[in-house]
Amino acid sequence: HPNLTPEYAPYPRENVRTPLYHPDNRLLMQHLDDWYDLVGPNRLEVYGYHGLSLAFPRPNSETAVEDFKLYNTRTLGISSEYSERTEAIWDYASIEFWTMLRLMWDTNQSVERLRKRYIRRVYHEGAPAMERFFGTIRREYCRRQVREGATASLVGGTKDLIVVPGHVNELRACIAEARAATTNPRSLAMLDRVSEQFESGVAQVKAAAVKTTDDIQNRLRNASPRDVVTVAPGTYKVSETIYLTNCVTLVSSTGSRDDVVFEPADGFTGRLCVLRAPDTTAANRPVVSGITFRGTESEGRNGGQLLVQYPGGVVTNCRFTGCITRSLSDPAGGAVYLQEGGSLLDSVIDHNKGLQTVGTPNNAKAS
């Protein structure tokens, strides 16, 4: 209809580290091309989701500017941007929000010069120390060659880019140095806010140390139909297969699959999780969402990490990685096996092997 203006929303995104035109994001790119062919460049707007990845100051502006250039050739531009973040998150990641907003107006600007300009304007005499603070995060981000989805969390970013590489004391010292160098009240206020989020992230990572699934198992056993069992961030050692029946939902409390990891305890060779629905009604199917299943090694088993049994459940926004299943009699999934039903949606399956006596490795199978 000539009075309607479609709004293209590139979500969910397979990899926020690469531009929309990269093969990782080919489905979203195809959607944009299809809408462009349908309505032309003068009737299509964009609802951006770059802000969804900024619960932590992930340096995604280099990717964002490539998206902006692409939008300028196919759309009227970005009509709105995801902004559903708390005030504290805006402060911590404001360097990237500010840089992206500038790039929306002029995609020919230097991303790095914009960041330096932001730091000088905000931190004044403390700018050199804060350049090292954000520069350290950027170096770690670029060093990690992994796919990342659109969602991000303070805990996940702090763990991967600060705690695990051993930068906690270094970055804490940068904030202290910047605070000692400046007398500007607004700079000091921003340093306090950045410090608060930095320390909150570090504390949450420490609190999310390796845990067992005993409490999760107990809550699932006592759950009533359609209950939602949330899992706090952390790495959990599975020593007994987790069974989901009775249309219960098991979900990460943050919604990010990067924050909750299930992996086998020492000596455990069973499946990590099994979903079994009471009937085929959609409302009666168990759901697993926002969890990473990592690292199992088993013999002669279909679906080394997760089995969805008939009539099936729903697995969404999960990741299955590092599983090896050997000596299978048929080409069943090394990681996931859908047995006569079930749905696997918006999930990542990588670095798994289902090895037959004769045959090739594979990641997932639906029968």
Disulfide bonds with the S-S distance in Angstrom:
none
